[in-house]
Amino acid sequence: MQVAYSQSIDESVEQDSIIKFLHYSQIEDYSDSEQFMFLIKANLLAKELSNDSIQLVVQKKIRNYYFDNEDFKNYIISNHHIKALAERCKDSNSLAHAYNALGYAFFLNDKKDSSYYYYSKAVKAFDAIDEYVNLSYALGSLSKLQLDGKDYYGAGENAVKALRLLDGVKETNDIQDQKWILYNSLASISDDLDDNEQALEYHEQAYDISKRMENDFNNGIYTLNNIAFVKRKQGKYKEAVKIFTEVLNEKNLYENDPSFYALILENLAYTNFLDGSYNENEILSKFQRSYIIADSINDDNTKMGTAISMAKFFKAVNKNENALIKAKEAYGLAKNLKSNEIRLESLLLLSKLDKEESIIYLKEHIQVSDSLLKVERRVRNKHARIELETDQLEAENEQMSRENLYLLILSSGLLLTAVLIYLVISQRAKNRKLKLIKVQQKANEDIYNLMLNQQNKVDEARTQEKKRISEELHDGVLGRLFGTRLSLDSINFNEGKEAMLSRANYIGQLKIIEEDIRKISHELNTDFVSGAGFMDIVSELVESQAKAYGLKYSFNFTDDISWDSVPNKTKINIYRVIQESMQNIYKHAKASVIKISISLEKSVICLNIIDDGEGFDASKSKKGIGLKNMTSRVEEINGEIIFTSQSGNGTTVNVKIPYVNQST
């Protein structure tokens, strides 16, 4: 009894010491390093006590210290400690906050997959303990990640859920700010989907909230900028100019937020230019001031936006050299900042301004566009997989908990011998499972090594094939051509029937050489996409875009066309014509049904695209950039394209491309 009493006194003393150190760590008279040392001492004492609850309290203080000092590497480590302690203490609230903090920390470190994983865990944890306000914040963070990954459906669904959770909650300034953020997310989703009217509605709701806030953190003027931006997209330039001017004249805006001031200057200048009624020197002055301000505060994002707008302006006023300089600057900044939208825009502009490098810029534009589509698809798939794996893990944990409970109830009624037998059997099962996992890992390693070896063999075979074809051309075809040319030269001075027969013989040899060259050319021809049929690729395009645009569709094609013999250039342009046409139908036609067919008629590939939209007067309407691009692509492959349309009667696009001798 004396020993237990003494131990109790020691623990009480250590707990008092921990409380004292935690108190000292909050006194502002101490330096940051001194405050941190008090926290470390408290943590060491808590570990000596082996008390998870006390360690959890101390670790939260340490976590807050790392956060305040922006040490996010240790902030993540500390949150992992908190997560482990909360799980042992069965502290659901602390566990949920640890998940949420990890999601935020990984987001700041640009590790969005990990951020999405922990925010998903936080959502489930807050939901389980009915923490609706924190659940709203976690759902809002998930929505932001989904919006960044172009998962518009998931982003919108989570933003709406987050807003509904705040219904009836007392509107403190922070709650109003959260609502403002969520409405802005919904507006961004609508804006990306070109639903301008819906975007304006959400921005108006966000603006109403900002006006009710005691301190709106400049939310009001940020929303006015967003509203003006959408109106500019709608072509309502005068309304946009009025709003931008109102924001620019906001009192002390330049002193309080120079970066935003520079952004508004650029937006106003570019909108004045789009309006058409402008003074060139005044617009240039606004652009230059915006650029100088952004440069002085190292705001590369605003510099990039101003540079691309200036490039467009210079091009419009025929100052192509200046336009080229600014377009290149915007391209460089966009590449460094990983701003794909501005990068694509600058590449397109550069392809028009720099004729010598035009093809290079266009190729990069296509590569970036294609890679972005793949990245977006991968992100959406990752999000779905993370949610599935999280659900499966939780289901497995619940199942394991139930099994452990049944086992505990059963084992309490068994003899010690039975318990020992069960433990032995259980251990053997675990050992077998571990052995199986090791075997599977070894098999996976073997498969991976086999794939690497196979790839090396493929690369080696390609190299050998290139070498063989080079030798055939050099040693065979070129040598025979050279010999035939010399022989024909020597006959040029002879006349008569014998000379004619000799010429005919050498002409026959030239035909044989021509067939050899055609054979080598065929061997060098490659598929549109390695390992995939062209019609499969087009079918996937039609299906995915029709689904995204909400269109009913039919796609029919013939098997008479040997796509392997059709040049890649022809297939790429057919693919792009279908893609551009579907985008035009979605943006302008207001159609509900689209019919696409590919057939072969008299050695001509016929592509027909029909929609039931509003149509247009083909005899009066000027061709937009979409129709011009389609026409240019078809003409590039020696085809012809005809647009047939009348207002109210839909549109038909007929494309005819020669198929004869496609393989030559």
C-alpha positions as CSV (number, residue, x, y, z in Angstrom):
1,M,0.0,0.0,0.0
2,Q,2.9,2.4,0.8
3,V,4.4,1.9,-2.7
4,A,1.1,2.6,-4.4
5,Y,0.6,5.8,-2.4
6,S,4.1,7.0,-3.2
7,Q,3.5,6.3,-6.9
8,S,0.3,8.3,-6.8
9,I,2.1,11.3,-5.3
10,D,4.8,11.2,-8.0
11,E,2.1,11.1,-10.8
12,S,0.4,14.1,-9.2
13,V,3.6,16.1,-9.0
14,E,4.4,15.3,-12.7
15,Q,0.9,16.3,-13.8
16,D,1.3,19.6,-11.9
17,S,4.6,20.1,-13.7
18,I,3.0,19.5,-17.1
19,I,0.3,22.1,-16.3
20,K,3.0,24.6,-15.3
21,F,5.1,24.0,-18.5
22,L,2.0,24.4,-20.6
23,H,1.1,27.6,-18.8
24,Y,4.6,29.0,-19.4
25,S,4.4,28.1,-23.1
26,Q,1.6,30.6,-23.5
27,I,3.3,33.6,-21.8
28,E,4.2,36.1,-24.5
29,D,7.2,37.5,-22.5
30,Y,9.1,34.3,-23.4
31,S,10.6,34.0,-26.9
32,D,9.3,31.4,-29.4
33,S,12.2,29.1,-28.8
34,E,11.7,29.3,-25.0
35,Q,7.9,28.6,-25.3
36,F,8.7,25.6,-27.5
37,M,11.2,24.2,-24.9
38,F,8.4,24.4,-22.2
39,L,6.2,22.3,-24.6
40,I,9.0,19.8,-25.1
41,K,9.5,19.4,-21.4
42,A,5.7,18.9,-20.9
43,N,5.7,16.3,-23.6
44,L,8.6,14.3,-22.1
45,L,6.8,14.3,-18.7
46,A,3.6,13.1,-20.4
47,K,5.4,10.3,-22.1
48,E,6.9,9.2,-18.7
49,L,3.4,9.0,-17.2
50,S,2.3,6.8,-20.1
51,N,-1.0,8.6,-20.0
52,D,-2.5,8.9,-23.6
53,S,-5.1,11.5,-22.6
54,I,-2.4,13.9,-21.1
55,Q,-0.1,13.3,-24.1
56,L,-3.0,14.1,-26.4
57,V,-3.5,17.5,-24.7
58,V,0.2,18.3,-24.9
59,Q,0.5,17.2,-28.5
60,K,-2.3,19.5,-29.5
61,K,-0.4,22.4,-28.0
62,I,2.7,21.4,-29.9
63,R,0.7,21.1,-33.1
64,N,-0.6,24.6,-32.7
65,Y,2.9,25.9,-32.2
66,Y,4.1,24.3,-35.5
67,F,1.0,25.8,-37.3
68,D,1.6,29.3,-35.9
69,N,5.3,29.1,-37.0
70,E,4.3,27.7,-40.4
71,D,6.4,24.5,-39.8
72,F,4.1,22.3,-41.8
73,K,6.5,19.3,-42.0
74,N,6.4,18.9,-38.2
75,Y,2.8,20.0,-38.2
76,I,2.0,16.9,-40.2
77,I,4.1,14.7,-37.9
78,S,2.4,16.1,-34.8
79,N,-1.1,15.4,-36.3
80,H,-0.1,11.8,-37.0
81,H,0.8,11.5,-33.3
82,I,-2.6,13.1,-32.3
83,K,-4.4,10.6,-34.7
84,A,-2.7,7.6,-33.0
85,L,-3.4,8.9,-29.5
86,A,-7.0,9.8,-30.3
87,E,-7.6,6.3,-31.7
88,R,-6.1,4.7,-28.5
89,C,-8.3,7.0,-26.3
90,K,-11.3,6.5,-28.5
91,D,-11.6,10.3,-28.8
92,S,-13.7,10.7,-31.9
93,N,-13.6,14.5,-31.8
94,S,-9.9,14.8,-31.6
95,L,-9.5,12.1,-34.4
96,A,-11.9,14.1,-36.7
97,H,-9.9,17.3,-36.2
98,A,-6.6,15.5,-36.8
99,Y,-8.0,14.2,-40.1
100,N,-9.1,17.7,-41.0
101,A,-5.8,19.2,-40.1
102,L,-3.9,16.6,-42.1
103,G,-6.1,17.3,-45.1
104,Y,-5.3,21.0,-44.8
105,A,-1.5,20.5,-44.3
106,F,-1.2,18.2,-47.4
107,F,-3.2,20.7,-49.4
108,L,-0.7,23.5,-48.5
109,N,2.1,21.1,-49.6
110,D,0.4,20.5,-52.9
111,K,-0.2,16.8,-52.2
112,K,-3.8,16.8,-53.3
113,D,-4.3,13.0,-53.3
114,S,-3.3,12.8,-49.6
115,S,-5.3,15.9,-48.9
116,Y,-8.4,14.4,-50.5
117,Y,-8.0,11.2,-48.6
118,Y,-7.8,12.9,-45.1
119,Y,-10.6,15.3,-45.9
120,S,-12.8,12.3,-46.9
121,K,-11.9,10.7,-43.5
122,A,-12.7,14.0,-41.7
123,V,-16.1,14.2,-43.4
124,K,-17.1,10.7,-42.2
125,A,-15.6,11.4,-38.7
126,F,-17.5,14.7,-38.2
127,D,-20.7,13.2,-39.6
128,A,-20.5,10.3,-37.1
129,I,-20.4,12.7,-34.1
130,D,-22.9,15.2,-35.6
131,E,-20.4,18.1,-35.8
132,Y,-22.3,19.8,-38.6
133,V,-20.3,23.1,-38.7
134,N,-17.0,21.3,-39.0
135,L,-18.5,18.9,-41.4
136,S,-19.5,21.8,-43.6
137,Y,-15.9,23.1,-43.6
138,A,-14.5,19.6,-44.5
139,L,-17.1,19.2,-47.3
140,G,-16.2,22.7,-48.6
141,S,-12.5,21.7,-48.7
142,L,-13.4,18.5,-50.6
143,S,-15.4,20.5,-53.1
144,K,-12.4,22.8,-53.7
145,L,-10.2,19.8,-54.4
146,Q,-12.8,18.3,-56.8
147,L,-13.2,21.7,-58.6
148,D,-9.4,21.8,-59.1
149,G,-9.6,18.3,-60.6
150,K,-12.5,19.3,-62.9
151,D,-14.9,16.9,-61.1
152,Y,-17.7,19.4,-61.4
153,Y,-20.5,17.0,-60.3
154,G,-18.8,15.9,-57.1
155,A,-17.7,19.5,-56.3
156,G,-21.2,20.9,-56.8
157,E,-22.8,18.1,-54.7
158,N,-20.4,18.6,-51.8
159,A,-20.7,22.5,-51.9
160,V,-24.5,22.2,-51.8
161,K,-24.4,19.7,-48.9
162,A,-22.0,22.1,-47.0
163,L,-24.4,25.0,-47.5
164,R,-27.4,23.0,-46.2
165,L,-25.5,22.0,-43.1
166,L,-25.3,25.7,-42.2
167,D,-29.1,26.3,-42.4
168,G,-30.3,27.5,-39.0
169,V,-26.7,27.9,-37.7
170,K,-26.1,31.3,-36.0
171,E,-24.5,33.6,-38.6
172,T,-21.3,34.7,-37.0
173,N,-18.7,36.4,-39.2
174,D,-16.9,33.1,-39.8
175,I,-20.1,31.3,-40.8
176,Q,-21.0,34.0,-43.2
177,D,-17.4,33.8,-44.7
178,Q,-17.8,30.1,-45.1
179,K,-21.2,30.6,-46.9
180,W,-19.5,33.2,-49.2
181,I,-16.7,30.7,-50.0
182,L,-19.2,28.0,-50.9
183,Y,-21.4,30.2,-53.1
184,N,-18.2,31.3,-54.9
185,S,-17.3,27.6,-55.5
186,L,-20.7,27.0,-57.0
187,A,-20.3,30.1,-59.2
188,S,-16.9,28.8,-60.3
189,I,-18.4,25.5,-61.3
190,S,-21.1,27.1,-63.3
191,D,-18.6,29.5,-64.9
192,D,-16.3,26.6,-66.0
193,L,-19.4,24.9,-67.5
194,D,-20.2,28.1,-69.4
195,D,-23.5,28.5,-67.5
196,N,-23.1,32.3,-67.1
197,E,-26.6,33.0,-65.8
198,Q,-26.3,30.4,-63.0
199,A,-22.8,31.7,-62.2
200,L,-24.2,35.3,-61.8
201,E,-27.0,34.0,-59.5
202,Y,-24.5,32.4,-57.2
203,H,-22.2,35.5,-57.3
204,E,-25.2,37.7,-56.4
205,Q,-26.0,35.4,-53.4
206,A,-22.3,35.6,-52.3
207,Y,-22.5,39.5,-52.6
208,D,-25.6,39.6,-50.4
209,I,-23.8,37.6,-47.7
210,S,-20.7,39.9,-47.9
211,K,-22.9,43.0,-47.3
212,R,-24.3,41.4,-44.1
213,M,-20.8,40.7,-42.7
214,E,-19.3,42.8,-40.0
215,N,-15.9,42.4,-41.5
216,D,-16.1,41.0,-45.0
217,F,-12.4,40.6,-45.6
218,N,-12.9,42.4,-48.9
219,N,-15.3,39.7,-50.0
220,G,-17.6,42.3,-51.4
221,I,-15.2,43.8,-53.9
222,Y,-13.9,40.4,-54.8
223,T,-17.4,39.3,-55.7
224,L,-18.0,42.5,-57.7
225,N,-14.9,41.6,-59.7
226,N,-16.3,38.1,-60.3
227,I,-19.6,39.5,-61.4
228,A,-18.0,41.9,-63.8
229,F,-15.8,39.1,-65.2
230,V,-18.9,37.0,-66.0
231,K,-20.7,39.9,-67.6
232,R,-17.6,40.4,-69.8
233,K,-17.9,36.8,-70.9
234,Q,-21.6,37.5,-71.8
235,G,-20.5,40.5,-74.0
236,K,-22.0,43.0,-71.6
237,Y,-18.9,45.2,-71.7
238,K,-20.3,48.5,-70.6
239,E,-21.9,46.9,-67.5
240,A,-18.6,45.2,-66.8
241,V,-16.6,48.4,-67.2
242,K,-18.9,50.2,-64.8
243,I,-18.4,47.5,-62.1
244,F,-14.6,47.4,-62.6
245,T,-14.4,51.2,-62.3
246,E,-16.5,51.1,-59.1
247,V,-14.2,48.5,-57.6
248,L,-11.1,50.4,-58.7
249,N,-12.3,53.6,-57.0
250,E,-12.8,51.7,-53.7
251,K,-11.2,53.8,-50.9
252,N,-7.6,52.7,-49.9
253,L,-7.8,49.7,-52.3
254,Y,-4.2,50.2,-53.5
255,E,-2.8,50.6,-50.0
256,N,-4.8,47.6,-48.6
257,D,-4.4,45.1,-51.5
258,P,-2.0,46.3,-54.2
259,S,-2.2,42.8,-55.9
260,F,-6.0,43.0,-56.3
261,Y,-5.7,46.7,-57.4
262,A,-3.3,45.6,-60.2
263,L,-5.7,42.8,-61.2
264,I,-8.7,45.2,-61.5
265,L,-6.6,47.6,-63.6
266,E,-5.8,44.8,-66.0
267,N,-9.5,43.7,-66.1
268,L,-10.7,47.2,-66.7
269,A,-8.1,47.9,-69.5
270,Y,-8.9,44.6,-71.3
271,T,-12.7,45.2,-71.0
272,N,-12.3,48.8,-72.4
273,F,-10.4,47.2,-75.4
274,L,-13.1,44.6,-75.9
275,D,-15.8,47.3,-75.8
276,G,-14.2,48.8,-78.9
277,S,-14.6,52.5,-77.9
278,Y,-11.2,53.1,-76.4
279,N,-8.2,55.4,-76.4
280,E,-5.1,53.3,-77.2
281,N,-2.8,55.3,-75.0
282,E,-5.1,55.2,-72.0
283,I,-5.5,51.4,-72.3
284,L,-1.8,50.9,-72.7
285,S,-1.2,53.1,-69.6
286,K,-3.5,51.0,-67.5
287,F,-1.9,47.8,-68.7
288,Q,1.6,49.1,-67.9
289,R,0.7,50.4,-64.5
290,S,-0.9,47.0,-63.6
291,Y,2.3,45.2,-64.8
292,I,4.6,47.5,-62.8
293,I,2.6,47.1,-59.6
294,A,2.5,43.3,-60.0
295,D,6.2,43.2,-60.7
296,S,7.1,45.4,-57.7
297,I,5.3,43.0,-55.3
298,N,6.5,39.8,-57.1
299,D,2.9,38.9,-58.0
300,D,3.6,36.6,-61.0
301,N,0.0,35.5,-61.4
302,T,-1.2,39.1,-62.1
303,K,1.9,39.7,-64.3
304,M,1.0,36.6,-66.3
305,G,-2.7,37.8,-66.7
306,T,-1.6,41.3,-67.7
307,A,1.0,40.0,-70.2
308,I,-1.5,37.8,-72.1
309,S,-4.0,40.6,-72.2
310,M,-1.4,43.0,-73.5
311,A,-0.4,40.5,-76.1
312,K,-4.0,40.3,-77.4
313,F,-4.3,44.0,-77.4
314,F,-1.0,44.6,-79.3
315,K,-2.1,42.0,-81.9
316,A,-5.4,43.7,-82.4
317,V,-3.7,47.1,-83.0
318,N,-1.2,45.4,-85.4
319,K,1.8,45.8,-83.1
320,N,2.9,42.2,-83.7
321,E,6.4,42.5,-82.4
322,N,5.2,43.8,-79.0
323,A,2.4,41.1,-79.1
324,L,5.0,38.4,-79.6
325,I,7.2,39.6,-76.7
326,K,4.3,39.7,-74.3
327,A,2.9,36.3,-75.5
328,K,6.3,34.7,-74.9
329,E,6.5,36.3,-71.4
330,A,3.0,35.0,-70.6
331,Y,3.9,31.5,-71.9
332,G,7.1,31.4,-69.7
333,L,5.2,32.6,-66.6
334,A,2.3,30.1,-67.2
335,K,4.8,27.3,-67.6
336,N,6.5,28.1,-64.3
337,L,3.2,28.7,-62.4
338,K,1.7,25.6,-64.0
339,S,-1.2,27.7,-65.2
340,N,-2.4,25.4,-68.0
341,E,-5.3,27.7,-69.2
342,I,-2.9,30.7,-69.8
343,R,-0.3,28.3,-71.3
344,L,-2.8,27.0,-73.9
345,E,-4.0,30.5,-74.6
346,S,-0.4,31.9,-75.1
347,L,0.6,28.9,-77.3
348,L,-2.4,29.5,-79.6
349,L,-1.5,33.2,-79.8
350,L,2.2,32.4,-80.5
351,S,1.2,30.1,-83.3
352,K,-0.4,33.0,-85.0
353,L,2.3,35.6,-84.3
354,D,5.4,33.5,-84.9
355,K,5.0,32.0,-88.4
356,E,8.4,30.2,-88.3
357,E,7.6,28.4,-85.1
358,S,3.9,28.1,-85.7
359,I,3.8,24.3,-86.1
360,I,5.9,23.8,-83.0
361,Y,3.5,25.9,-80.9
362,L,0.4,24.1,-82.3
363,K,1.9,20.7,-81.6
364,E,2.6,21.7,-78.0
365,H,-0.9,23.1,-77.7
366,I,-2.3,19.7,-78.8
367,Q,0.0,17.8,-76.5
368,V,-0.9,19.9,-73.4
369,S,-4.6,19.7,-74.2
370,D,-4.5,15.9,-74.5
371,S,-2.4,15.6,-71.3
372,L,-4.8,17.8,-69.4
373,L,-7.7,15.6,-70.4
374,K,-5.8,12.5,-69.2
375,V,-4.8,14.2,-65.9
376,E,-8.4,15.3,-65.3
377,R,-9.7,11.8,-65.9
378,R,-7.0,10.4,-63.6
379,V,-7.9,12.8,-60.8
380,R,-11.6,11.9,-61.0
381,N,-10.7,8.2,-61.0
382,K,-8.4,8.7,-58.0
383,H,-11.1,10.5,-56.1
384,A,-13.6,7.7,-56.7
385,R,-11.0,5.1,-55.8
386,I,-10.0,6.9,-52.5
387,E,-13.7,7.1,-51.5
388,L,-14.2,3.5,-52.3
389,E,-11.1,2.3,-50.5
390,T,-12.1,4.5,-47.5
391,D,-15.5,3.0,-47.4
392,Q,-14.1,-0.5,-47.7
393,L,-11.6,0.1,-44.9
394,E,-14.3,1.4,-42.6
395,A,-16.5,-1.6,-43.4
396,E,-13.7,-3.9,-42.7
397,N,-12.9,-2.1,-39.4
398,E,-16.6,-2.4,-38.4
399,Q,-16.6,-6.1,-39.3
400,M,-13.4,-6.7,-37.3
401,S,-14.9,-4.9,-34.3
402,R,-18.0,-7.1,-34.4
403,E,-15.9,-10.2,-34.7
404,N,-13.7,-9.2,-31.8
405,L,-16.7,-8.6,-29.6
406,Y,-18.2,-12.0,-30.4
407,L,-14.8,-13.5,-29.8
408,L,-14.5,-11.8,-26.4
409,I,-18.0,-13.0,-25.3
410,L,-17.2,-16.6,-26.5
411,S,-13.7,-16.7,-25.0
412,S,-15.0,-15.7,-21.5
413,G,-17.0,-19.0,-21.3
414,L,-14.1,-21.2,-22.5
415,L,-11.4,-22.9,-20.5
416,L,-7.9,-21.6,-20.5
417,T,-6.9,-24.5,-22.7
418,A,-9.4,-23.6,-25.4
419,V,-8.2,-20.0,-25.4
420,L,-4.6,-21.1,-25.9
421,I,-5.7,-23.4,-28.8
422,Y,-7.5,-20.5,-30.4
423,L,-4.5,-18.2,-30.0
424,V,-2.2,-20.9,-31.6
425,I,-4.6,-21.4,-34.5
426,S,-5.0,-17.6,-35.0
427,Q,-1.2,-17.1,-35.0
428,R,-0.8,-19.8,-37.6
429,A,-3.5,-18.2,-39.8
430,K,-1.7,-14.9,-39.5
431,N,1.6,-16.5,-40.4
432,R,0.1,-18.1,-43.5
433,K,-1.4,-14.8,-44.5
434,L,2.0,-13.1,-44.2
435,K,3.6,-15.8,-46.2
436,L,0.9,-15.4,-48.9
437,I,1.5,-11.7,-49.0
438,K,5.2,-12.2,-49.4
439,V,4.6,-14.7,-52.2
440,Q,2.3,-12.2,-53.9
441,Q,4.8,-9.4,-53.5
442,K,7.5,-11.6,-55.1
443,A,5.2,-12.4,-58.0
444,N,4.4,-8.7,-58.5
445,E,8.2,-8.0,-58.6
446,D,8.8,-10.8,-61.1
447,I,6.0,-9.5,-63.3
448,Y,7.3,-5.9,-63.1
449,N,10.8,-7.1,-64.0
450,L,9.4,-9.1,-66.9
451,M,7.6,-6.0,-68.2
452,L,10.8,-4.0,-68.0
453,N,12.7,-6.8,-70.0
454,Q,9.9,-7.0,-72.5
455,Q,10.0,-3.2,-73.0
456,N,13.7,-3.3,-73.5
457,K,13.3,-6.0,-76.1
458,V,10.6,-3.9,-77.9
459,D,12.9,-0.8,-77.9
460,E,15.8,-2.9,-79.2
461,A,13.6,-4.4,-81.9
462,R,12.5,-0.9,-83.0
463,T,16.1,0.2,-83.1
464,Q,17.1,-2.8,-85.2
465,E,14.1,-2.2,-87.5
466,K,15.1,1.4,-88.1
467,K,18.6,0.3,-88.8
468,R,17.4,-2.3,-91.3
469,I,15.2,0.1,-93.1
470,S,18.0,2.7,-93.3
471,E,20.3,0.1,-94.7
472,E,17.7,-1.0,-97.3
473,L,17.2,2.6,-98.4
474,H,20.9,3.3,-98.5
475,D,22.5,0.1,-99.8
476,G,19.5,-1.2,-101.9
477,V,17.2,1.5,-103.2
478,L,19.8,4.4,-103.4
479,G,22.4,2.1,-105.0
480,R,20.0,0.8,-107.6
481,L,18.8,4.3,-108.3
482,F,22.3,5.5,-108.8
483,G,23.2,2.6,-111.1
484,T,20.0,3.1,-113.2
485,R,20.7,6.9,-113.5
486,L,24.2,6.3,-114.8
487,S,23.0,3.7,-117.3
488,L,20.3,6.1,-118.5
489,D,22.9,8.9,-118.8
490,S,25.0,6.7,-121.0
491,I,22.1,5.8,-123.3
492,N,21.2,9.5,-123.8
493,F,23.8,9.7,-126.6
494,N,22.5,6.6,-128.4
495,E,19.6,6.3,-130.8
496,G,17.7,3.5,-132.4
497,K,15.6,0.6,-131.4
498,E,18.3,-0.9,-129.1
499,A,18.5,2.3,-127.2
500,M,14.7,2.4,-126.8
501,L,14.7,-1.2,-125.5
502,S,17.4,-0.3,-123.0
503,R,15.5,2.7,-121.8
504,A,12.4,0.6,-121.4
505,N,14.3,-1.9,-119.4
506,Y,15.7,0.8,-117.0
507,I,12.2,2.3,-116.7
508,G,11.0,-1.1,-115.6
509,Q,13.7,-1.2,-113.0
510,L,12.7,2.2,-111.8
511,K,9.1,0.9,-111.3
512,I,10.5,-2.0,-109.2
513,I,12.4,0.5,-107.1
514,E,9.3,2.6,-106.7
515,E,7.4,-0.5,-105.4
516,D,10.3,-1.2,-102.9
517,I,10.1,2.4,-101.6
518,R,6.3,2.1,-101.2
519,K,6.8,-1.1,-99.3
520,I,9.3,0.5,-96.9
521,S,6.9,3.5,-96.5
522,H,4.1,1.1,-95.5
523,E,6.3,-0.5,-93.0
524,L,7.1,2.9,-91.4
525,N,3.4,3.8,-91.2
526,T,2.0,3.8,-87.6
527,D,-1.4,3.6,-86.0
528,F,-3.3,6.7,-84.8
529,V,-2.9,5.4,-81.3
530,S,-0.7,2.4,-80.5
531,G,-2.7,-0.6,-79.4
532,A,-6.2,1.0,-80.0
533,G,-8.6,1.0,-83.0
534,F,-9.4,4.4,-84.5
535,M,-13.2,3.8,-84.3
536,D,-12.9,2.8,-80.6
537,I,-11.2,6.2,-80.0
538,V,-13.8,8.1,-81.9
539,S,-16.6,6.2,-80.2
540,E,-15.2,7.1,-76.8
541,L,-15.0,10.8,-77.8
542,V,-18.6,10.8,-79.0
543,E,-19.9,9.0,-75.9
544,S,-18.0,11.1,-73.4
545,Q,-18.8,14.5,-75.0
546,A,-22.5,13.6,-75.5
547,K,-22.7,12.6,-71.9
548,A,-21.0,15.8,-70.7
549,Y,-23.2,18.0,-72.9
550,G,-26.4,16.2,-72.1
551,L,-27.1,15.1,-75.7
552,K,-28.8,12.0,-77.0
553,Y,-26.7,10.6,-79.8
554,S,-26.3,7.9,-82.4
555,F,-22.9,6.9,-84.0
556,N,-22.8,4.6,-87.0
557,F,-19.7,3.6,-88.9
558,T,-18.8,1.1,-91.6
559,D,-16.2,-1.7,-91.4
560,D,-15.3,-1.2,-95.1
561,I,-12.6,1.4,-94.2
562,S,-9.1,0.0,-93.3
563,W,-8.1,2.7,-90.8
564,D,-4.6,1.1,-90.5
565,S,-3.8,2.3,-94.0
566,V,-5.2,5.8,-93.5
567,P,-2.5,8.4,-92.6
568,N,-2.4,9.6,-89.0
569,K,-2.8,13.2,-90.2
570,T,-6.2,12.3,-91.8
571,K,-7.4,10.4,-88.7
572,I,-6.3,13.3,-86.4
573,N,-8.2,15.8,-88.4
574,I,-11.3,13.7,-88.6
575,Y,-11.2,13.3,-84.8
576,R,-10.7,17.1,-84.3
577,V,-13.6,17.9,-86.7
578,I,-16.0,15.7,-84.8
579,Q,-14.7,17.2,-81.5
580,E,-15.1,20.8,-82.7
581,S,-18.5,20.2,-84.2
582,M,-19.8,18.7,-80.9
583,Q,-18.5,21.7,-79.0
584,N,-20.2,24.1,-81.4
585,I,-23.5,22.2,-81.0
586,Y,-23.2,22.4,-77.2
587,K,-22.3,26.1,-77.1
588,H,-24.5,27.5,-79.8
589,A,-27.2,25.1,-81.2
590,K,-29.2,24.3,-78.1
591,A,-29.7,20.8,-79.6
592,S,-31.0,17.7,-77.8
593,V,-30.1,15.0,-80.4
594,I,-27.0,14.5,-82.5
595,K,-26.4,11.9,-85.2
596,I,-22.9,11.0,-86.5
597,S,-22.1,8.6,-89.2
598,I,-19.0,7.5,-91.1
599,S,-19.4,5.6,-94.4
600,L,-17.4,4.8,-97.6
601,E,-18.9,5.8,-100.9
602,K,-17.1,5.4,-104.2
603,S,-13.6,5.6,-102.6
604,V,-14.6,8.6,-100.5
605,I,-14.8,8.7,-96.7
606,C,-18.1,10.5,-95.8
607,L,-18.6,12.0,-92.4
608,N,-22.1,13.4,-91.6
609,I,-22.9,15.2,-88.4
610,I,-26.6,16.2,-87.9
611,D,-28.2,18.1,-84.9
612,D,-31.8,19.2,-84.2
613,G,-30.7,22.6,-82.8
614,E,-31.7,26.1,-83.6
615,G,-29.6,26.3,-86.8
616,F,-28.5,29.4,-88.5
617,D,-28.8,31.1,-91.9
618,A,-25.7,29.7,-93.7
619,S,-26.0,32.2,-96.5
620,K,-25.8,35.2,-94.2
621,S,-23.9,34.2,-91.1
622,K,-20.2,34.8,-90.9
623,K,-18.2,31.7,-90.0
624,G,-16.9,31.7,-86.4
625,I,-13.5,30.4,-85.5
626,G,-14.9,26.9,-84.9
627,L,-16.3,26.6,-88.4
628,K,-13.1,28.1,-89.9
629,N,-10.9,25.6,-88.0
630,M,-13.1,22.7,-89.2
631,T,-12.9,24.0,-92.8
632,S,-9.1,24.4,-92.5
633,R,-8.6,20.9,-91.2
634,V,-10.6,19.3,-94.0
635,E,-8.9,21.3,-96.7
636,E,-5.5,20.3,-95.2
637,I,-6.3,16.6,-96.1
638,N,-7.7,17.5,-99.6
639,G,-11.3,17.1,-98.5
640,E,-14.3,19.3,-98.7
641,I,-16.8,20.3,-96.0
642,I,-20.4,21.7,-96.5
643,F,-22.5,23.3,-93.8
644,T,-26.3,23.1,-94.4
645,S,-28.5,24.9,-92.0
646,Q,-31.6,27.1,-91.7
647,S,-32.7,29.0,-88.6
648,G,-34.9,26.7,-86.5
649,N,-34.2,23.5,-88.6
650,G,-30.9,22.2,-87.2
651,T,-27.6,21.9,-88.9
652,T,-25.9,19.2,-91.1
653,V,-22.2,19.0,-91.6
654,N,-21.0,16.9,-94.6
655,V,-17.3,16.0,-94.9
656,K,-15.8,14.1,-97.9
657,I,-12.2,12.9,-97.8
658,P,-10.5,10.9,-100.6
659,Y,-9.8,7.3,-99.7
660,V,-8.1,6.0,-102.9
661,N,-4.4,5.3,-102.5
662,Q,-4.5,6.3,-98.8
663,S,-1.8,3.8,-98.1
664,T,0.7,5.3,-100.5
